[in-house]
Structures are given as C-alpha cells and as structure tokens.
Amino acid sequence: MPDKLRHGGDIDAAEDAFGTPEAGWLDLSTGINPIPYPVGELDPAIWQRLPTKSDEHALLDAARDCYGVPAGAGIVAAPGTQAIIQWLPVAARDCRVQILGPTYEEHAKTWHARGHTIEIIENIEDADADVVIAVNPNNPNGRIVESGLLMDAAARLSGRGVLIVDEAFADVSPDISVTPQAGQPGLLVLRSFGKFYGLAGLRLGFAIGTVFDTDMIRDALGPWAVAGPALAIGARALADTAWHERTSARLKADAARLDGILETAGMEIVGGTALYRLAHSSDAALVYETLGRAGIMVRKFDYDPAWLRFGLPGNENDWARLEQALR
C-alpha cells in the first residue's frame, strides 16, 4: 500500500511539477461542481456561537428530505465523509475487508493502515467479508451497481458484517441510491455534500444507517463536529430543490460537451459521472504533461497510466482554454 496517494486538487504538487502558470491554474483534477451553490448571507452571530441542537436538526431534516432517508433510519452529519472513512477502521477489529475496485483509494488506505486484511473484488456478487465497500457510482470509472444487487449483498452480510456504500457522486442520479432503503442491518450509506454543491471546502458529509450505527459514529465524532456555518449552508442548499434540478440538467449537458472535446482530441471516453469524465489515451502521459505545462490540472492514475480524469470547466474562458491546450 503506497504511503502517499495522489489526489485531485493538489495545487502544491502541480506547481512542484510544472511551476506557477502565468494565467493561474485551471483545476480539472477533481469531481467538484465548478459552479457552486450561491451561499448568500449568513447571520453574523453564527460565526461567534457554538452550533445548537436546533441547527443540527435543521440540517438533518433537510438531508432526510433531499436524500430520501426513511423515518426509521439514523443519520449523522460529519465534517466531510472522509472523517467517517478515517474513523470506521479504528472502530473495527481484525476485519477482512473487500473493496469493489479499482476505486477511491482512501478506502483501502485507511483500513490497511489499521491492520485489516484487504481484498479487491470486481463483482458485488462475490461479496463475503466482515466489511464490504462499494463506491456507487464508482470513482473514477462511473460504474453503477444496481441497487437490488447491493441490497442482496447487505442482506447476506447482515448479522456478521456490513456493506458500506459510498454515494459521493449519486446526487445527479438519485434513482441508483440505496439511501431510501437505509436503516436495515448490514447497510451503511455515506453521502458527500461538497461535490455536487461545489462547496468542498465546507467539509460536510453524512452517514446513514441503523440508529445504532449512526449513534456510535455521533458519539465518536463528539459535540460540535460540524461548524455552525456548514450546518446553516447545508440546510439551505439541501432544501433548494429548484437549484438541484437546474444544476443536475446543466452538469449532464456539460459532461456531454466535455466528452465531445476529449473525443475530438483523440481520446476514448471509458466512464465517469456528470461531474467528471474518464478518458483513455495511448498518449495519456504526453497529454498530462502538455496540459500541465498549459496550467491545466487533470488526474492521472498509477494503476492505469492510460487513464486521465477530467473535471468540468466552469465558464466559457475555461472551456476555450482546455480546447486550445488539447489542439
């Protein structure tokens, strides 16, 4: 297991490799919506007082409505789903962990770091371990596992293990989500706020499962785990269904536009979601270097050097800059 993972959004690493571009960096290395939710005004007092229970309940009520969380399921907010991903291996003991891969590498890294046994599997039908992890839709290739297959796996594991479904990129495709079936033993769902709403710096995420599981996570995180401004902004954004619908439509259209640009440049689209596209190129290393010299960050992968992941440009200047660099 590598000690250091390469992530999107690492401006420092890009500058170490390519220097500081005159026009500044165009960061297409993440799957974060480049046009964020308009935060609007906040009560100045929210920066000065500790978050209250009513602040937290307002956020969780909005998340329940937005994600379709059943009344009998538990839900807990965290300062980003990464905080939950970090904590789960600490709470478990001597687990055999299967991860549907290749996928977001932090899952394997965190369980490996705590001494658990890791196995990468290709099919959810093969799930048979203490902990099984599936990212759905998958990062980076956008693979989707049908909810029925996921629930079958959760049922097989119930009583002896747990299926963790990371739905970080499910907002644009809510029909694939197993969140509406949460609360059943053997299933824990993770939802990320920052990617779809374009506010990754807010650090907000959720775990949804049985009340026992979410209470345990809540106790581990401790009081005031999520900052007051994040509670307020999250509650406002999750309740804004009109923005959600407009944004979903725009992201899908922009993803199709990006496909056209990458295919014109000679790359093959091999997967992705509405927030990022995965391209295959026999010249991926050259494309990566060319874009880096042009001040454009994309994501490369050590385990498949022919893959490049492209996030969406946020304005017409950025679209033109990408097209020009790929010519």
C-alpha positions in Angstrom: 0.0 0.0 0.0 1.6 3.3 -1.0 2.4 5.8 1.8 1.3 8.8 -0.3 -1.7 8.8 -2.6 -2.2 11.1 -5.5 -5.4 13.1 -5.2 -7.1 15.7 -7.4 -6.9 19.3 -6.3 -3.3 19.3 -5.2 -2.1 22.7 -6.4 1.2 22.4 -4.5 2.1 19.2 -6.3 1.2 20.7 -9.6 3.4 23.7 -9.0 6.3 21.5 -7.9 6.0 19.7 -11.2 5.2 22.5 -13.6 5.8 25.8 -11.9 3.3 28.6 -11.5 1.3 29.3 -14.7 1.0 32.9 -15.8 -2.7 32.6 -16.2 -3.1 30.7 -12.9 -4.2 27.1 -12.6 -7.3 25.6 -14.2 -8.1 22.7 -11.9 -9.9 20.0 -13.7 -8.4 17.2 -11.5 -11.4 16.9 -9.1 -15.1 15.9 -9.4 -16.3 19.1 -7.7 -19.0 21.1 -9.3 -17.2 24.2 -10.7 -20.3 26.4 -10.3 -21.0 26.3 -6.6 -24.3 26.8 -4.7 -24.8 30.5 -4.0 -24.3 30.6 -0.3 -26.0 34.0 0.3 -26.0 36.0 3.5 -25.5 34.3 6.9 -26.4 35.7 10.3 -23.1 37.1 11.7 -23.8 35.5 15.0 -23.3 32.1 13.5 -19.5 32.7 13.5 -19.5 33.6 17.2 -21.6 31.0 18.9 -21.4 27.2 19.2 -23.7 25.3 17.0 -27.0 24.4 18.6 -29.1 21.2 18.5 -31.7 23.0 16.5 -29.0 24.0 13.9 -28.1 20.3 13.6 -31.7 19.1 13.5 -32.5 21.6 10.7 -29.6 20.2 8.6 -30.5 16.6 9.3 -34.2 17.2 8.4 -33.2 18.8 5.1 -30.8 15.9 4.4 -33.5 13.4 5.1 -35.9 15.1 2.7 -33.2 15.5 0.0 -31.8 12.0 0.1 -35.0 10.2 0.9 -33.8 8.8 4.3 -36.5 6.6 5.8 -38.1 7.6 9.1 -36.7 4.6 10.9 -33.1 5.1 9.8 -30.4 7.1 11.6 -28.4 9.9 10.1 -25.4 11.7 11.4 -23.5 14.7 10.0 -19.7 14.9 9.9 -17.0 17.3 8.8 -16.8 15.6 5.4 -17.3 11.9 4.7 -13.5 11.5 4.8 -13.8 11.9 8.6 -16.1 8.9 8.7 -13.9 6.9 6.3 -11.0 7.5 8.7 -12.9 6.5 11.8 -14.6 3.3 10.7 -11.4 1.2 10.5 -10.4 2.4 14.0 -13.7 1.2 15.5 -13.4 -2.2 13.9 -11.1 -5.1 15.0 -9.3 -7.6 12.8 -11.6 -7.3 9.8 -11.5 -9.0 6.5 -12.4 -6.1 4.1 -13.4 -6.5 0.5 -13.5 -3.4 -1.7 -15.2 -3.2 -5.1 -12.3 -1.8 -7.2 -10.5 -0.1 -8.5 -12.0 2.9 -6.7 -11.3 5.8 -4.4 -8.0 4.8 -2.8 -8.6 6.2 0.6 -10.9 3.3 1.5 -8.2 0.8 1.1 -5.5 3.0 2.6 -7.4 3.7 5.9 -8.4 0.0 6.5 -4.9 -1.1 5.6 -3.3 1.4 8.0 -5.2 -0.2 10.9 -4.0 -3.7 10.1 -7.1 -5.1 8.5 -6.9 -7.6 5.6 -7.8 -6.0 2.3 -9.0 -7.8 -0.8 -10.1 -6.0 -4.1 -13.0 -7.7 -5.8 -14.6 -7.0 -9.2 -18.2 -8.1 -8.6 -20.6 -7.3 -5.7 -22.0 -10.8 -6.1 -18.6 -12.1 -4.7 -19.0 -10.0 -1.5 -18.4 -12.2 1.5 -16.4 -10.5 4.3 -16.7 -8.6 7.6 -16.7 -5.3 5.7 -17.6 -4.8 2.0 -17.1 -1.3 0.4 -18.7 -0.2 -2.8 -18.5 3.3 -4.3 -21.6 3.9 -6.3 -21.4 5.4 -8.9 -17.7 4.5 -8.8 -14.8 6.9 -8.8 -13.2 7.1 -11.3 -14.9 4.9 -13.9 -18.6 5.7 -13.0 -19.5 2.1 -12.8 -23.0 1.7 -11.3 -24.1 -1.3 -9.3 -27.9 -1.9 -9.3 -29.5 -1.2 -6.0 -31.0 -4.7 -5.9 -27.6 -6.3 -6.1 -26.3 -4.0 -3.3 -29.3 -4.8 -1.1 -28.8 -8.5 -1.8 -25.2 -8.2 -0.6 -26.3 -6.2 2.5 -28.8 -9.0 3.4 -26.1 -11.7 3.0 -23.8 -9.7 5.4 -26.4 -8.8 7.9 -25.7 -10.2 11.4 -22.0 -10.8 10.6 -20.8 -7.9 8.6 -21.7 -4.6 6.9 -21.9 -3.2 3.4 -20.6 0.4 3.2 -22.0 2.2 0.1 -20.2 5.4 -0.7 -22.6 7.5 -2.7 -20.4 10.6 -3.0 -21.4 11.2 -6.6 -25.0 10.0 -6.5 -26.8 13.3 -6.4 -27.3 13.6 -10.1 -28.6 10.0 -10.3 -30.8 9.6 -7.2 -32.5 6.6 -8.8 -29.4 4.4 -8.2 -29.2 5.3 -4.5 -29.8 2.7 -1.7 -30.3 5.6 0.8 -34.1 5.1 0.7 -33.6 1.6 2.0 -31.2 2.5 4.8 -31.9 1.5 8.3 -31.7 -2.2 7.6 -28.9 -4.1 9.4 -25.9 -4.7 7.3 -26.0 -1.4 5.4 -24.2 1.9 6.0 -24.5 4.7 3.3 -22.1 7.7 3.0 -23.3 10.9 1.3 -21.0 13.7 0.4 -22.3 17.3 0.3 -19.3 19.3 -1.2 -19.0 17.7 -4.6 -22.5 18.3 -6.1 -22.9 21.6 -4.4 -19.4 22.8 -5.3 -18.5 23.6 -1.7 -15.8 21.0 -0.9 -14.1 23.4 1.5 -17.2 23.5 3.7 -16.4 19.9 4.8 -19.8 18.3 5.2 -21.0 14.7 4.8 -23.4 12.2 6.2 -23.6 8.6 7.4 -27.0 6.9 7.1 -27.8 3.5 8.6 -29.3 1.9 11.6 -29.8 4.1 14.6 -27.2 2.0 16.5 -24.6 2.7 13.8 -25.2 6.4 13.5 -25.3 6.9 17.2 -22.0 5.2 17.5 -20.5 7.5 14.9 -22.1 10.5 16.5 -20.5 9.6 19.9 -17.1 9.1 18.2 -17.2 12.5 16.5 -18.2 14.3 19.7 -20.1 17.5 20.2 -20.0 20.4 17.6 -18.4 18.1 15.0 -19.8 20.3 12.2 -19.3 24.0 12.2 -22.3 26.3 12.5 -21.8 27.9 9.1 -21.7 24.5 7.5 -24.9 23.5 9.2 -26.7 26.6 8.0 -25.4 26.5 4.4 -26.0 22.7 4.2 -29.6 23.0 5.4 -30.3 25.9 2.9 -28.7 24.1 -0.1 -30.3 20.7 0.6 -33.7 22.2 0.7 -33.3 24.1 -2.6 -34.9 21.6 -4.9 -35.1 24.1 -7.8 -31.4 24.7 -7.8 -30.8 20.9 -7.5 -32.9 20.3 -10.7 -31.3 23.1 -12.7 -27.8 22.0 -11.7 -28.4 18.4 -12.5 -29.5 19.3 -16.0 -26.5 21.6 -16.5 -24.0 19.1 -15.3 -25.3 16.4 -17.6 -25.1 18.8 -20.6 -21.6 19.9 -19.6 -20.5 16.3 -19.3 -21.7 15.6 -22.8 -19.9 18.7 -24.1 -16.7 17.6 -22.4 -17.0 14.2 -24.0 -17.1 15.8 -27.4 -14.0 17.9 -26.7 -12.0 14.9 -25.5 -13.1 12.7 -28.3 -12.1 15.4 -30.8 -8.7 15.3 -29.2 -8.4 11.6 -30.0 -9.3 10.2 -26.6 -11.9 7.5 -25.8 -14.4 8.1 -23.1 -14.4 4.9 -20.9 -16.6 6.1 -18.0 -17.3 8.8 -15.5 -20.3 10.7 -14.0 -21.9 14.0 -14.6 -19.2 15.6 -12.5 -16.1 14.1 -14.2 -15.2 12.1 -17.3 -12.7 9.3 -17.6 -10.7 9.1 -20.8 -8.4 6.5 -22.2 -5.4 7.5 -24.4 -2.3 5.7 -25.5 -0.6 9.1 -25.2 -2.0 9.9 -21.7 1.4 10.7 -20.3 2.0 13.3 -23.1 -1.5 14.8 -22.7 -0.9 15.1 -19.0 2.4 16.9 -19.5 1.0 19.1 -22.2 -1.9 20.2 -20.1 0.3 20.7 -17.1 2.6 23.0 -19.0 -0.5 24.9 -20.0 -1.5 25.3 -16.4 -4.4 22.8 -16.5 -4.5 20.1 -13.9 -6.1 16.7 -14.6 -6.0 13.4 -12.6 -3.7 10.6 -13.7 -3.6 7.1 -12.2 -0.6 5.0 -11.3 -2.6 1.7 -11.6 -3.7 2.6 -15.2 -1.3 5.0 -16.9 -3.6 5.2 -20.0 -6.4 6.8 -17.9 -7.0 10.5 -17.3 -9.9 12.0 -15.4 -11.2 15.4 -16.4 -13.5 17.6 -14.3 -15.8 20.1 -15.8 -14.7 23.7 -16.8 -16.7 26.3 -15.0 -17.0 29.1 -17.6 -16.5 29.8 -21.3 -12.9 31.0 -20.8 -12.1 27.7 -19.1 -13.7 25.7 -21.9 -11.8 27.6 -24.5 -8.5 27.2 -22.6 -9.0 23.4 -22.4 -9.8 23.1 -26.1 -6.8 25.3 -27.1 -4.4 23.2 -24.9 -5.7 19.9 -26.4 -5.2 21.0 -30.0 
